[in-house]
Amino acid sequence: MQDSSSLSLQRLPDMVRRITNSRISALALGLVLSVLVAALDYSTGYELRFAILQLVPIALATWTAGLIAGILIVSVSSVFWLVSFGSTHPYSGDFFFYWEGVAMVTVYIAFVLLLTRLRQALTRSDERFVRVLEELHAAVYVADQDSGEMLYANRSLARLIDADPYSQSTAKLAARFGFGNAPLAKRDDEHSQSMQSGFISHEARDPTNGRWYLVQVGPIPWKSGRSVSVQVITDISEQKRAQALKRQHQDMLHQTARIAALAEIASSLAHEVNQPLTAIVSYNDACLRLLNNPGCEKSEVITALQRCREQALRAGRIISRVREFIRSKRPNPTRCHINSLVRESIELLEAQLEDKDICVEMSLSEHLPSIHADQTLLVQVIVNLVQNAIDATEKSAPSDRKLTLMSGNTDNGEIVVSVSDRGAGIPETIGDQLYTPLFTTKSQGLGLGLSICRSVVEAHGGRIWHEANSECGCTFHITLPPEVV
């Protein structure tokens, strides 16, 4: 069992806090201490010079009761010193006695003024801090972790709960905003560990109004040494609503992208399959003409049907490769030679070239390295370029119905294929618009051919461009690196 002296020592800090928190008590204690210091000095004959200890009651009175109380203690201590020390001072003259008095009073007053300025600065700082908290849109309150007492609450909290915060239970507030009624120090280990390093936060939905809040809570130091926590509640309902709208917008974009991809596949297939279907019709017409001729050669009919079959198979390959390419945006490369792809493209358009009486000249370099490329897609690119050249020369004079296909190397080692015609040419004002989807210079065009060509060539690591010929017509170039992976 503790004795009375131990209990007295435990109560001493509380007694000191109560005295220093009261202006009258602090002033009275300062006067008592000042008299005790003066009595000590007088009883020792001023040999130990206890006058310096007058700074203690002066500081106590000034800090608690203000400037006037500090000046009062200075005056009392100076009078005691003047009366008691005046008759016993050891100085040879009164000048030195008064000089010491003036110096001592000056130091005391300077000390009082400094403490007063410091107290005012701290008070203004506290006022500014409190004003900032009061003007915050977020609700802020400070609670004792042990007792749950509300130590501070700003006006935003009062508006949020539509009540006097100091009349509310902090446990009820904590439960309303998602932290329950347990003190911070007694929560689960994860939160306790987070609290040791700083604030923890979470999003909570207020069941009373349905709004969302960001709740941040953490320990802060308090002037009395109590274990307290601050809780900041910020309304994030608008951010939540914006996030929901953004997710809906993204879902709509994904749906639109899927629809656009389907439309792109359908349009691309319609554009690309048109050529083999046209060839099939031409070979079927040739078969009908041969069969209507009594003296037809069976081998010619068989050849036409074989060509028709090849075009049908080619249409199937085009459908498969275009669909796969649009979906994955990656070619399916195999080792091949660019010249063989050029010759294959001309063979596929042989019927159209003959029907329209167009002459084709090929200047293919025989010393080109092989490449890794998707043969079906690259053949379709060359076929598109040749088809465009055929359309461009369709209205030209018979002597100008010529196409030139060339292959070779560029200065940096790339393989280049060029398709040149002697048609009307392309206006300079069009520029790169020619390669954008749905842009066309033809009355019946879909505006997808050159766009697909550009996508395929760039997927192979190359590029495509065009330039006007010196006399008439236009030349399209495509480049491919020697090794395309």
C-alpha positions in Angstrom: 0.0 0.0 0.0 1.4 3.4 -1.0 2.2 5.9 1.8 1.0 9.5 1.9 4.3 11.0 0.6 4.1 8.8 -2.6 0.5 10.0 -3.2 1.5 13.6 -2.7 4.3 13.3 -5.3 1.9 11.7 -7.8 -0.6 14.6 -7.4 2.1 17.3 -7.7 2.1 17.6 -11.5 -1.7 18.0 -11.5 -1.5 20.7 -8.8 1.2 22.6 -10.8 -1.0 22.4 -14.0 -4.0 23.7 -12.1 -2.0 26.6 -10.6 -0.4 27.6 -13.9 -3.7 27.5 -15.8 -5.2 30.1 -13.5 -4.0 33.7 -13.8 -4.7 34.7 -10.2 -3.1 31.5 -8.9 0.0 32.1 -11.0 0.3 35.7 -10.0 -0.1 34.8 -6.3 2.5 32.0 -6.6 4.8 34.5 -8.4 4.5 36.9 -5.5 5.2 34.2 -3.0 8.3 33.0 -4.8 9.6 36.6 -5.3 9.3 37.2 -1.5 11.0 33.9 -0.8 14.0 34.8 -3.1 14.3 38.2 -1.5 14.2 36.7 2.0 16.9 34.2 1.0 19.1 37.0 -0.3 18.5 39.1 2.8 19.1 36.2 5.2 22.4 35.3 3.6 23.6 38.9 3.5 23.5 38.9 -0.3 26.6 36.8 -0.3 25.0 34.0 -2.5 23.2 36.5 -4.7 19.9 34.7 -5.2 18.4 37.7 -7.1 18.9 35.8 -10.4 16.2 33.3 -9.2 13.7 36.2 -9.5 13.5 35.2 -13.2 11.4 32.1 -12.1 8.4 34.0 -10.6 8.7 36.7 -13.3 8.5 34.0 -16.1 5.6 32.3 -14.3 3.5 35.4 -13.9 4.3 36.8 -17.4 3.6 33.5 -19.2 0.3 32.9 -17.4 -1.1 36.3 -16.5 0.5 38.5 -19.1 2.7 41.6 -19.4 1.2 43.6 -16.5 1.6 40.7 -14.1 5.2 40.3 -15.1 5.9 44.0 -14.6 4.2 43.7 -11.2 6.6 40.9 -10.1 9.5 42.9 -11.4 8.4 46.0 -9.4 7.9 43.9 -6.2 11.3 42.1 -6.5 13.0 45.5 -7.3 11.5 47.2 -4.2 12.6 44.3 -2.0 16.1 44.5 -3.3 16.2 48.3 -3.1 15.0 48.3 0.6 17.0 45.4 1.9 20.2 45.8 -0.2 20.4 49.6 0.0 21.7 49.7 3.6 24.1 46.8 3.4 25.7 47.1 -0.1 29.5 46.9 -0.1 30.0 49.4 -2.9 32.3 52.4 -2.4 29.6 54.8 -3.7 25.9 55.0 -4.4 26.5 55.2 -8.2 27.5 51.5 -8.4 24.6 50.5 -6.2 22.1 52.3 -8.5 23.9 51.0 -11.6 23.4 47.4 -10.5 19.7 48.1 -9.8 19.2 49.7 -13.2 20.9 46.8 -14.9 18.9 44.2 -13.0 15.6 45.9 -13.7 16.5 46.3 -17.4 17.2 42.6 -17.7 14.0 41.7 -15.9 11.9 44.0 -18.1 13.6 42.7 -21.3 12.9 39.2 -20.1 9.3 40.1 -19.5 9.0 41.7 -23.0 10.6 38.7 -24.7 8.3 36.2 -23.0 5.3 38.4 -23.8 6.2 38.5 -27.5 6.8 34.8 -27.5 3.5 34.1 -25.8 1.7 36.4 -28.3 3.4 34.7 -31.3 2.4 31.3 -30.1 -1.1 32.5 -29.4 -1.4 33.9 -32.9 0.0 30.7 -34.3 -2.6 28.7 -32.5 -5.3 31.0 -33.6 -4.2 30.8 -37.3 -4.0 27.0 -37.0 -7.5 26.8 -35.4 -8.8 29.2 -38.1 -7.4 27.0 -40.8 -9.1 24.0 -39.3 -12.4 25.9 -38.9 -12.3 26.9 -42.6 -11.6 23.4 -43.9 -14.4 21.8 -45.9 -13.3 18.5 -44.4 -14.7 17.6 -41.0 -12.0 17.3 -38.3 -12.2 16.3 -34.7 -9.7 15.2 -31.9 -10.7 12.6 -29.4 -9.1 11.1 -26.3 -8.2 7.5 -27.1 -8.7 6.3 -23.6 -11.9 8.1 -22.4 -13.4 8.9 -25.8 -13.8 12.6 -24.8 -14.2 15.1 -27.7 -11.3 17.5 -27.3 -11.8 19.6 -30.5 -14.2 19.6 -33.4 -14.4 22.1 -36.3 -17.5 23.7 -37.8 -17.5 21.3 -40.8 -18.2 18.4 -38.5 -21.1 20.2 -36.9 -22.6 20.8 -40.4 -21.9 17.1 -41.4 -23.7 15.6 -38.4 -26.2 18.5 -38.1 -25.6 18.6 -34.3 -23.3 19.9 -31.6 -20.2 17.7 -31.9 -19.4 18.0 -28.2 -22.7 16.4 -27.4 -22.0 13.4 -29.5 -20.2 10.2 -28.6 -16.9 9.8 -30.4 -17.5 6.0 -30.5 -20.8 6.6 -32.3 -19.0 8.9 -34.8 -16.2 6.4 -35.4 -18.8 3.6 -36.0 -20.7 5.8 -38.4 -17.7 6.4 -40.5 -16.3 2.9 -40.5 -13.7 2.6 -37.7 -15.9 1.2 -35.0 -15.9 2.3 -31.3 -12.6 0.7 -30.3 -9.7 3.0 -29.4 -6.9 3.4 -31.9 -4.4 1.7 -29.8 -6.6 -1.4 -29.3 -7.5 -2.0 -33.0 -6.2 -4.9 -35.0 -2.4 -5.4 -35.5 -2.4 -4.2 -39.1 -4.0 -0.9 -38.2 -1.9 -0.5 -35.1 1.3 -1.0 -37.0 0.1 1.5 -39.6 -0.7 4.0 -36.9 2.9 3.8 -35.5 4.2 5.0 -38.9 1.5 7.6 -39.6 -2.2 7.9 -40.6 -4.4 5.2 -41.8 -7.2 5.9 -44.2 -10.2 4.2 -45.9 -13.3 5.0 -47.8 -16.6 4.8 -46.0 -20.2 5.3 -47.0 -22.4 7.2 -44.5 -25.5 5.1 -44.0 -27.5 8.2 -43.0 -27.2 10.2 -46.3 -25.6 7.7 -48.7 -22.5 9.9 -49.4 -19.0 8.6 -49.6 -16.2 9.9 -47.4 -12.4 9.5 -47.2 -11.6 8.9 -43.5 -8.1 9.5 -42.2 -7.2 8.9 -38.6 -3.9 9.0 -36.7 -2.3 9.9 -33.4 -1.1 13.4 -32.7 0.8 15.0 -29.7 -1.3 16.9 -27.2 -0.3 19.6 -24.8 -1.3 17.6 -21.7 0.5 14.5 -22.8 -2.7 12.6 -23.3 -3.1 9.9 -25.9 -5.3 11.5 -28.6 -6.1 10.9 -32.2 -7.3 13.2 -35.0 -9.9 12.1 -37.5 -10.3 13.9 -40.9 -13.5 13.1 -42.9 -13.5 14.4 -46.5 -16.5 14.2 -48.8 -15.5 12.3 -51.9 -19.0 11.6 -53.3 -18.3 13.7 -56.4 -15.0 11.9 -57.1 -16.8 8.5 -56.7 -19.5 9.7 -59.1 -16.9 10.8 -61.6 -15.1 7.4 -61.3 -18.4 5.6 -61.9 -19.1 7.8 -65.0 -15.5 7.2 -66.2 -16.0 3.4 -65.9 -19.3 3.7 -67.8 -17.5 5.8 -70.4 -14.8 3.2 -70.7 -17.3 0.4 -71.1 -19.0 2.4 -73.8 -15.7 2.9 -75.5 -14.9 -0.8 -75.4 -18.3 -1.6 -76.9 -17.8 1.1 -79.6 -14.3 -0.3 -80.3 -15.7 -3.8 -80.7 -18.4 -2.5 -83.0 -15.8 -0.5 -85.0 -13.6 -3.6 -85.2 -16.5 -5.6 -86.6 -17.3 -2.8 -89.1 -13.7 -2.7 -90.1 -13.5 -6.4 -90.6 -16.7 -6.4 -92.7 -15.6 -3.4 -94.8 -12.1 -4.8 -95.3 -13.5 -8.2 -96.3 -15.9 -6.6 -98.7 -13.1 -4.6 -100.3 -10.5 -7.4 -100.5 -12.8 -10.3 -101.5 -14.2 -8.2 -104.3 -11.1 -8.9 -106.5 -11.1 -12.7 -106.4 -14.9 -12.7 -106.8 -14.5 -10.6 -109.9 -11.9 -13.0 -111.2 -14.2 -15.9 -110.5 -17.0 -14.3 -112.5 -14.6 -13.6 -115.4 -13.5 -17.2 -115.5 -17.1 -18.5 -115.3 -18.0 -16.2 -118.2 -15.0 -17.7 -120.1 -16.2 -21.2 -119.3 -19.7 -20.4 -120.6 -18.4 -18.9 -123.8 -16.2 -22.0 -124.4 -19.0 -24.4 -123.7 -21.3 -22.6 -126.1 -18.7 -23.0 -128.8 -19.1 -26.5 -130.5 -15.4 -26.7 -131.2 -14.1 -25.8 -127.8 -11.1 -27.4 -126.3 -11.7 -29.4 -123.2 -8.3 -28.4 -121.8 -9.2 -24.7 -122.0 -12.4 -25.3 -119.9 -10.4 -27.3 -117.4 -7.8 -24.5 -117.1 -10.5 -21.9 -116.6 -12.2 -24.0 -113.9 -8.8 -24.5 -112.2 -8.2 -20.7 -112.2 -11.7 -20.3 -110.8 -11.0 -22.7 -108.0 -7.7 -21.0 -107.2 -9.5 -17.7 -106.9 -12.1 -19.2 -104.6 -9.4 -20.6 -102.4 -7.6 -17.3 -102.4 -10.9 -15.5 -101.3 -11.0 -17.9 -98.4 -7.4 -17.2 -97.4 -8.0 -13.4 -97.7 -11.0 -13.7 -95.4 -9.0 -15.7 -92.8 -5.9 -13.5 -92.9 -7.6 -10.1 -92.9 -9.8 -11.1 -90.0 -6.8 -12.5 -88.1 -4.7 -9.4 -88.9 -7.3 -6.9 -87.8 -7.9 -8.8 -84.6 -4.2 -9.3 -83.6 -2.5 -6.6 -85.7 0.4 -9.0 -86.3 1.4 -10.7 -89.5 2.2 -14.5 -89.8 5.6 -14.4 -91.4 7.2 -17.1 -93.5 10.4 -17.0 -95.6 9.7 -15.8 -99.2 11.1 -13.8 -102.0 9.6 -10.4 -102.9 9.8 -11.0 -106.7 7.7 -14.2 -106.5 5.0 -12.2 -104.7 5.1 -9.5 -107.4 4.7 -12.2 -110.1 1.9 -13.9 -108.2 0.0 -10.6 -107.9 0.2 -10.0 -111.7 -1.0 -13.5 -112.4 -4.0 -12.9 -110.1 -4.9 -9.8 -112.1 -4.1 -11.2 -115.5 -7.7 -11.4 -116.6 -8.4 -7.7 -115.8 -5.2 -6.6 -117.5 -6.1 -8.5 -120.7 -9.7 -7.2 -120.7 -8.6 -3.6 -120.4 -5.7 -4.0 -122.7 -3.1 -2.8 -120.2 0.6 -3.6 -120.8 2.7 -4.5 -117.8 6.5 -4.1 -117.7 8.4 -5.6 -114.8 12.0 -4.7 -113.8 12.8 -7.0 -110.9 16.2 -7.2 -109.4 17.3 -10.8 -109.1 19.9 -10.3 -106.3 17.5 -9.4 -103.5 17.6 -11.2 -100.2 14.7 -13.3 -99.0 12.3 -11.8 -96.4 10.1 -13.0 -93.6 6.6 -11.9 -94.4 3.0 -12.9 -94.5 2.7 -13.8 -98.1 -1.1 -13.6 -98.3 -1.2 -10.0 -96.9 1.8 -8.8 -98.9 0.3 -10.2 -102.1 -2.9 -8.4 -101.3 -1.0 -5.1 -100.8 0.7 -5.4 -104.2 -2.7 -6.5 -105.8 -4.3 -3.4 -104.3 -1.6 -1.1 -105.7 -1.8 -2.7 -109.1 -5.6 -2.5 -109.0 -5.5 1.2 -108.2 -3.0 1.6 -111.1 -5.4 -0.2 -113.4 -8.3 2.0 -112.3 -6.1 5.1 -112.9 -5.2 4.2 -116.5 -8.7 3.0 -117.5 -9.6 6.3 -119.1 -6.1 7.0 -120.5 -5.2 6.8 -124.2 -4.3 3.3 -125.4 -0.7 4.3 -125.7 -0.6 5.3 -122.0 -2.1 2.1 -120.6 1.1 0.9 -119.2 2.1 -0.2 -115.7 5.6 -0.6 -114.5 6.6 -2.8 -111.5 10.1 -2.6 -110.1 12.0 -4.1 -107.2 15.4 -3.3 -105.8 17.3 -2.0 -102.8 17.4 1.4 -101.1 20.6 3.0 -99.9 20.1 1.7 -96.3 19.6 -1.9 -97.5 15.7 -2.0 -97.4 13.9 -3.9 -100.2 11.6 -1.5 -102.2 8.8 -2.4 -104.6 7.3 0.3 -106.9 4.1 0.4 -108.9 4.0 3.1 -111.5 1.1 4.1 -113.8 0.5 6.7 -116.5 -2.9 7.8 -115.3 -4.3 11.2 -114.2 -2.2 11.3 -111.0 -3.1 12.3 -107.5 -3.5 16.0 -106.4 -0.8 17.3 -104.1 -3.3 18.7 -101.7 -4.5 15.2 -100.7 -1.1 14.2 -99.2 -1.3 11.6 -96.4 -5.1 11.7 -96.3 -5.0 9.1 -99.0 -3.9 6.5 -96.4 -6.6 7.3 -93.8 -9.6 5.0 -93.5 -12.8 5.9 -95.5 -11.0 8.5 -97.6 -11.2 7.8 -101.3 -10.8 9.6 -104.7 -13.0 7.1 -106.5 -16.8 7.5 -106.9 -17.4 3.9 -106.0 -14.5 3.4 -103.6 -14.7 2.4 -99.9 -11.6 4.2 -98.8 -10.1 1.2 -97.2 -7.6 -0.2 -99.7 -4.6 2.1 -99.0 -5.4 2.2 -95.3 -5.2 -1.6 -95.1 -2.0 -1.5 -97.3 -0.4 1.0 -94.9 -1.4 -1.1 -91.8 0.0 -4.3 -93.4 3.3 -2.7 -94.5 3.9 -0.9 -91.2 3.1 -4.2 -89.4 6.0 -5.7 -91.4 8.3 -2.9 -90.3 8.2 -1.0 -93.6 6.5 2.1 -95.0 4.4 3.2 -98.0 4.3 6.5 -99.9 3.6 7.9 -103.3 5.1 10.5 -105.6 4.1 12.1 -108.9 5.8 11.0 -112.1 7.7 13.6 -114.1 5.4 13.3 -117.2 2.1 11.9 -115.9 0.7 9.4 -113.5 1.9 8.4 -110.0 4.2 5.9 -108.5 3.6 4.0 -105.2 6.5 2.7 -103.2 6.6 0.2 -100.3 9.8 -0.8 -98.4 10.5 -3.8 -96.3 13.5 -4.7 -94.2 15.4 -7.7 -95.3 14.6 -9.6 -92.1 11.1 -9.0 -90.7 10.3 -10.9 -87.6 
